[in-house]
């Protein structure tokens, strides 16, 4: 998600910095209030943090068998090689998307 800082003046949204977006680009705008403790859907209030910590304390460690570990490593290796082979295509697509 891209965050753009802006304010409302005379009923229009004005950004703090110029936007490099083409005309007609659709945007979703959400209001931030001074009492808004959430960021990207996270509740950062003291009660929200305590609830998250309580949930986190209930998690069990993830323990793999040797077979599961070997399978995971083999899949990672295959994925790594595929990503290396397709890196140029990914880079071109990103360059087109950002220009």
Secondary structure, DSSP 8 states (H G I E B T S, - for coil): -----EEEETTEEEESS-----TT---------TT--EETTEE-SHHHHHHHHHHHHT-------HHHHHHHHHHHHHHHHHHHHTHHHHHHHHHHHH-
